[in-house]
Amino acid sequence: MSKVSILHKDAVKCVAFSHNGKSIVSGSFDKSVRVWDASSGTQLQELNGHTHSVTSVAFSRHGKSIVSGSYDKSVRVWDASSAAEPQELNGHTDFVTSVAFSPDGKSIVSGSHDNSAKVWDASSGAPLQEFNGHTDFVTSVAFSPDRKSIVSSSYDKSVRVWDASSGLQLQELNGHTG
């Protein structure tokens, strides 16, 4: 692997590999999302549309889509191979801090400083579920491998496990004291 030449104009906040390891996506305080060839370091795409810093990025399992979250309170779904206008998912009322695709690529989960996590249909952008219960900023979200559960973490020092379809909280994990 050769050295990747980063061309962002401000600090890079987040990165992710595609599932096949051939591409890298990065998000920056410069409001852009960039796609790179992992072997050569060549920039393949510059994706613009966010109006504030990009805080989280992820590839879908098939590598054809990228999801990004931003301080502009939006989630955007991009075509990984073109600079086409992204699908914009709105519903959070504060910074989006974390995004992830479900293992099958059909859903997206996002976490926000509005203390919530949301699940979206990846194709239509329709909101599917909202998870409320954290008492402070949600910092990270993820799907379980079987897509049946969502896990979220928060500044409230908890990790919560949710039923992805009903939105019910299944577990609250406490123990972080810092």
Disulfide bonds with the S-S distance in Angstrom:
none
